[in-house]
Amino acid sequence: MTVQNNPALKRYELEAEGHLAATYYSLSDGIITFIHTEVSKELEGKGVGSKLIKGALDQVRAAGLKVVPQCPFVKAYIEKYAEYADLLK
């Protein structure tokens, strides 16, 4: 399972068990705002959402972007994993 950035659809994607999990974003002036995360019911409770956000944040860090977590799931993930707190705008 690899997290892919899909710039055309402005989302990071993770496919698992034939289902797609995605976190949507907007990008402006070096700031990425995570707006909404979707994980299908079939994937809930399996850690897929966390893998998606970890992969997205690792790519955001590599790109040198700052994060605004409008999405409650992304916000909760960053609060839980303090190693990503430095990414916050």
C-alpha positions in Angstrom: 0.0 0.0 0.0 1.6 3.2 -1.2 0.2 6.7 -0.8 0.0 8.5 -4.1 -0.5 12.2 -4.7 -3.1 12.9 -7.4 -2.6 16.6 -8.1 -5.3 16.6 -10.8 -7.9 15.7 -8.2 -6.1 17.5 -5.4 -6.0 14.5 -3.1 -3.6 11.9 -1.7 -4.9 8.4 -2.3 -4.4 4.9 -0.8 -5.9 1.8 -2.3 -6.5 -1.1 0.0 -8.6 -4.3 -0.5 -10.1 -2.9 -3.7 -11.3 0.4 -2.0 -9.9 3.9 -2.2 -9.1 6.1 0.8 -8.4 9.7 0.0 -7.6 13.0 1.7 -8.5 16.2 -0.2 -6.4 19.3 -0.1 -5.9 22.8 -1.5 -2.5 24.2 -2.1 -1.4 27.8 -2.1 1.8 29.7 -1.4 3.6 26.7 0.1 0.7 25.9 2.4 -1.4 22.7 2.0 -4.8 22.8 3.6 -6.3 19.3 4.3 -10.0 19.7 3.8 -11.6 16.3 4.0 -10.6 12.7 4.4 -12.7 9.7 3.1 -12.2 6.1 4.2 -14.8 3.6 2.9 -16.8 1.6 5.5 -15.0 -1.5 4.4 -11.7 -0.1 5.5 -12.7 1.6 8.7 -10.9 0.4 11.8 -8.0 -1.2 9.9 -5.5 1.7 10.2 -5.9 2.7 6.5 -6.8 6.3 7.3 -3.7 6.6 9.5 -1.5 5.1 6.8 -3.0 7.6 4.3 -2.3 10.6 6.5 1.2 9.5 7.5 2.1 9.0 3.9 0.6 12.3 2.9 2.4 14.2 5.7 5.7 12.5 4.9 5.4 13.7 1.3 4.3 17.2 2.5 7.4 17.3 4.7 9.7 16.3 1.8 8.1 19.0 -0.4 8.8 21.6 2.3 5.1 22.6 2.7 3.3 23.8 5.8 0.0 22.3 6.9 -3.4 23.7 7.9 -5.5 20.7 9.1 -9.1 21.8 8.5 -10.0 18.1 8.4 -10.7 16.8 11.9 -9.0 13.5 11.1 -5.8 15.1 10.0 -5.9 17.4 13.0 -6.3 14.5 15.4 -3.5 12.6 13.7 -1.1 15.5 14.1 -2.1 15.9 17.7 -1.5 12.2 18.4 1.9 12.1 16.5 3.9 15.0 17.8 6.6 14.4 15.2 4.4 16.1 12.7 3.6 19.2 14.8 6.4 21.1 13.2 4.5 21.0 9.9 1.7 23.1 11.2 1.3 26.6 9.8 
